[in-house]
């Protein structure tokens, strides 16, 4: 009977989260170098030749002081950028409200409001207020990007800007945009 294969041990980089063999293809290879010199010198012998065998620890400590993995020793405040597995960067969303009018059944319109939650507005309360103000049906639904948005029945796109700025003073009029013919146009 054949032996069962043993599981493969994979060494993951402590900086970017990729397997150590793939660090050179990641976004922060310069920041991964000190970690690789210290923890996986056999994978990248060129790094040791560059640094010199006796200076490897000195260079890695020097490079480590500039890398992101030394959070305890750094005095820099953290940026608003979040790192995902694989070294991908998640960007902070822009604070803007996007109003889009969609036509259905040739005559009926639905006005969609996206981005109110970025200003600290509760979408359920906002949909109730919009429904009462404009005497229409309004509901919170998940959009195509899996983010919640408010759908209001009727063509109220231009009236809604004044209502939003009056009801929620945290939302500036300069942060409200319309989507017309596929283009983003400022509401001001």
C-alpha positions in Angstrom: 0.0 0.0 0.0 1.4 3.4 -1.0 2.2 6.0 1.7 0.0 9.0 2.0 1.6 12.2 0.8 2.6 14.5 3.6 1.2 18.0 3.6 3.4 20.7 2.1 4.6 23.4 4.5 4.3 26.8 3.0 6.2 29.8 4.4 4.1 33.0 4.2 5.7 36.4 4.2 5.1 38.4 7.4 4.8 41.7 5.5 2.7 41.1 2.4 1.0 37.8 3.3 2.0 36.0 0.0 3.9 32.8 0.0 7.6 33.7 0.3 8.4 32.5 -3.2 5.9 34.9 -4.7 7.0 38.0 -2.7 8.9 39.4 -5.7 5.6 39.6 -7.6 3.8 41.4 -4.8 3.3 45.1 -4.4 5.9 45.7 -1.7 8.9 43.6 -2.5 11.2 46.3 -1.1 9.5 46.1 2.2 9.6 42.3 2.1 13.3 42.1 1.6 14.4 42.4 5.2 11.9 39.8 6.3 13.1 37.4 3.5 16.7 38.0 4.4 16.0 37.1 8.0 13.5 34.2 7.6 14.0 32.7 4.1 17.6 33.3 3.0 17.7 30.2 0.9 14.8 31.4 -1.4 16.5 34.6 -2.5 20.3 34.1 -2.4 20.7 37.2 -4.5 19.5 39.3 -1.6 22.2 37.9 0.6 24.8 38.6 -2.1 23.6 42.2 -2.3 23.7 42.7 1.5 26.7 40.6 2.2 26.5 37.7 4.5 28.0 39.5 7.5 25.9 42.7 7.0 22.6 40.9 6.5 21.3 41.5 10.0 22.4 45.2 9.9 20.7 45.8 6.6 17.5 43.9 7.5 17.2 45.9 10.7 17.7 49.1 8.8 15.2 48.2 6.2 12.8 47.0 8.8 12.7 50.4 10.4 11.1 51.8 7.2 8.7 48.9 6.7 5.0 48.8 7.7 5.4 45.7 9.9 7.2 47.6 12.6 4.1 49.3 14.0 5.2 49.1 17.6 8.4 51.1 17.0 7.1 53.6 14.5 5.8 57.0 15.5 4.0 57.6 12.2 0.2 57.6 12.4 -1.5 54.9 10.4 -3.0 55.9 7.1 -6.6 55.4 6.0 -5.5 52.5 3.8 -6.4 49.0 4.7 -4.4 46.0 3.4 -6.2 42.9 2.3 -4.7 39.4 1.9 -2.3 39.2 -1.0 -1.1 42.8 -0.5 -4.0 44.4 -2.2 -5.0 47.9 -0.9 -8.5 48.8 0.0 -9.1 52.5 -0.6 -11.2 54.7 1.6 -14.5 55.6 -0.1 -15.1 59.2 -1.2 -17.8 60.9 0.8 -20.3 61.7 -1.9 -24.0 61.2 -2.5 -25.0 60.0 -5.9 -28.5 60.4 -7.2 -29.6 58.5 -10.3 -32.9 58.4 -12.1 -33.8 55.1 -13.8 -36.8 54.6 -16.0 -38.9 51.5 -15.9 -42.0 50.6 -18.0 -41.3 53.7 -20.3 -43.2 56.1 -18.0 -42.4 55.2 -14.4 -39.2 56.4 -12.8 -37.2 55.4 -9.7 -34.8 57.8 -8.1 -31.8 56.0 -6.5 -29.8 57.7 -3.7 -26.4 56.2 -2.9 -23.8 57.2 -0.3 -25.9 58.8 2.5 -24.5 56.3 5.0 -21.0 57.7 4.5 -22.2 60.9 6.2 -23.6 59.0 9.2 -27.2 59.0 8.0 -29.3 55.9 8.9 -30.8 54.7 5.7 -34.0 53.4 7.2 -34.8 56.8 8.8 -33.8 58.5 5.6 -36.1 56.4 3.5 -39.1 57.0 5.8 -38.5 60.8 5.7 -38.2 60.7 1.9 -41.4 58.7 1.6 -43.3 61.1 3.8 -41.9 64.3 2.2 -42.6 63.3 -1.4 -45.7 61.1 -0.7 -44.2 58.1 -2.5 -42.8 54.7 -1.7 -39.2 54.6 -0.5 -37.2 51.6 0.5 -33.7 50.5 1.4 -32.3 47.9 -1.1 -29.0 46.3 -1.9 -27.6 47.7 -5.1 -25.5 45.8 -7.7 -22.3 46.4 -5.7 -23.8 44.8 -2.6 -24.1 48.3 -0.9 -27.3 49.5 0.5 -29.1 52.4 -1.3 -32.5 54.1 -1.2 -35.0 53.6 -4.0 -37.7 56.3 -4.2 -40.6 55.9 -6.6 -41.0 58.9 -8.9 -38.8 61.5 -10.6 -37.7 63.6 -7.6 -34.1 63.9 -8.5 -33.8 67.7 -8.5 -36.1 68.3 -5.5 -34.2 65.8 -3.4 -31.0 67.8 -3.3 -32.6 70.6 -1.3 -34.3 68.2 1.0 -31.1 66.3 1.8 -29.1 69.4 2.6 -31.9 70.8 4.8 -32.6 67.6 6.6 -29.0 66.5 7.1 -26.6 69.5 7.5 -23.6 67.2 7.6 -24.1 66.5 3.8 -22.7 69.5 1.9 -24.3 70.4 -1.5 -20.9 70.1 -3.1 -20.8 66.4 -2.3 -24.0 65.6 -4.1 -23.8 64.4 -7.7 -26.3 63.3 -10.4 -25.7 60.5 -12.9 -27.0 61.8 -16.3 -26.4 59.9 -19.5 -23.8 57.8 -17.7 -21.8 60.9 -16.6 -21.4 62.2 -13.0 -22.5 65.8 -12.9 -22.3 68.0 -9.7 -25.7 69.0 -8.3 -24.6 72.6 -7.7 
